[in-house]
Amino acid sequence: MCGIFGYIGNKEAKEILFEGLRRLEYRGYDSAGICVIGEDGSFTRLRVRGNLDVLENHIAGAQMPGKIGIAHTRWATHGAPSEQNAHPHTDCHENLFVVHNGIIENFSQLKEELLERGHEFSSETDTEVVAHLIEEKYEGDLSIAVREAIKEIEGSFAIAVVQRKEPSTLVAARRESPLVVGIGKDEWFVASAVPAFLSRTKEVIFLEDDEVVCIGGDSLKITNLEGFEVERQAQEITWDLDAAEKSGYEDFMLKEIYEQPRAFTDTLADKFNREGDISLEGFLLDKDYAKSLRRIVIVACGTSYHAGLIARYLFEQWAKVPVEVEIASEFRYRGAVLCERDLVIAISQSGETADTLASVRETKATGVPVIAVVNVVGSQMTREADGVIYTHAGPEIGVAATKTFTSQMAALAVLALHFGKLRDALSEGKYGVITEALRGIPDLMEEVLSSDEQVKECAHRFSDCDDFLFLGRGISFPVALEGALKLKEISYIHAEGYPAGEMKHGPIALLDKNVPVVAVAIRDSLYEKMISNIEEVKARGAPVVAVASAGDPDIEKICDRVLRVPESMELLSPPLAIIPLQLLAYHIAKIRGCNVDQPRNLAKTVTVE
């Protein structure tokens, strides 16, 4: 959850560290801190409760000489947000300093043992045990001390460590939490995510679990827990810093909503060959394997789970294969029965989502293959899955997922279409019609975005309501779920997504004039039944906002507001229908004065349980 950043090089570290934190601000904003080590072993550490604006005010006039340091922006797990609990944490004698992302599962036991051995603690965090463990192991070589310390740690972590007795050495390590090394000219970086240092270098190395990197003396060395050196080739990041900036938009979320046509197009681009046919490689994607499939199980969390629910319709309709969709945090502990000829598809924007990653590992242990649908190249899930389908959304800074959701739909649609062809479940004619329709979705998305003013007016009408009900049928039901989630995430309004046909089994009791109902009422095979549900809502006095097809002349007669989307193939309607709901949530949140990019209690990448 938290953002960690470290720097060592030939420049003063203070401003570089803070700049890196700014680019990681979306990972946590409960508290923040920075520590710089001088060439003589002196140090300056500043920590604050609050976001980076508070830290910036504190460090603005501070003298912090030194060309090496670490920094942190926190999303609290152990201990309330406070200066005392803010990182970097230190040992008993303020010799070494640590920043950490993750959860130390055995920290209570470790802390008790360390207290018995005379260590003194000053925070409530699990992170502080790391500093004291390294202190105990330190005998003049920081990398060895870190390696020995993490052998005793259970749980997930990405850490960066500096030691006053080695003022030209930066050490970092990871296990089940993201950590990437940036290689510049006479300078190095370690960070939770690439955007932290992308303005300074595009050359990166992704660390694997239980690896330790030691940077110092103009060199970089990676070792495993046994101390053996690991050879790792650097990779070049292909997207630029501008992709991680607001580019004139008021918020990252709004920018990312408007980037969806481009992200959808880019996701499709590398999956079609010159002849316009789908081109996916790998043993999981050949005809014999596809025809042997008995069942697909999709595992994901949050918005990615909703993308999986949409994908179920595509795989079942186009590929004629049974699909189950599981919430990863439940799947990993349920003891799910997986069998030969099953395939698991794991969906994660970051490729580091803790529960989804654990589900991948549980699956792999059974021998069942896994395809990962991931946005971040080089992330842990891409290295553990048997096959990878990349979305190409670029960096998504806003905590609430928007462009990564529609990009996931694009990638999953291609995969379902590909399996449909391999399994001979689609005729050549049908395959061509769907392919053409899929590639036309970005232009239709642009049309939806052009109606933002109507969405904004609708937001003003309902922004003071405290409860919403979102309804959908068929493939529009997951769209309703996602629309409700977006409203909850960024405006803090209670919202519930529900299958419209189930409304009479409970939720209808909640309806009155103060509970708006958002109905996803695309003209599809279930349209008439959806209209009946809207009539039932209106009979209870609740106002209705409909997301409806542009060619539907009658729906305005029974709805208070109508948000139009272009007509499309029924199974490809979700990436169009979701955009008005994203914009509705965005505008309501802005009207209510909420921070849409950094909603309270949430973080972009959920790397802890």
ABEGO torsion letter per residue (X at the ends): XBBBBBBBBABBAAAAAAAAAAAAAAAEAABBBBBBBBAAGBBBBBBBBEBAAAAAAAAAABBBBEABBBBBBBBBABEBBBAAABOBBBBAAGABBBBBBEBBAAAAAAAAAAAAAGBBBABABAAAAAAAAAAAABAGBAAAAAAAAAAABBEBBBBBBBBAABAABBBBBBBGBBBBBBBBBGBBBBBABAAAAAAABABBBBBBBGBBBBBEGGBBBBBBAAGBBBBBBBBBBABBAAAABAGGBABAAAAAAAAAAAAAAAAAAAABBAAGBBBBBEAAABAAAAAABABBBBBBBEAAAAAAAAAAAAAAAAAGBBBBBBBAAAAAAAGBBBBBGBBBBBBBAAGABAAAAAAAAAAAAAGBBBBBBBABBGBAAAAABABBBBBBAEBBABABBAAAAAAAAAAAAAAAAAAAAAAGABBAAAAAAAAAAAAAAAAAAAAAAAAAAAAAAAAAAAAABABBBBBBBEAAAAAAAAAAAAAAAAAGBBBBBBBAAAAAAGAAAABBAABBBBBBBBBBAAAAAAAAAAAAAAAAGBBBBBBBBAABAAAAAABABBBBBBBBBAAAAAAAAAAAAAAAAAAAAAAAGBBAABBBGBBABBABX
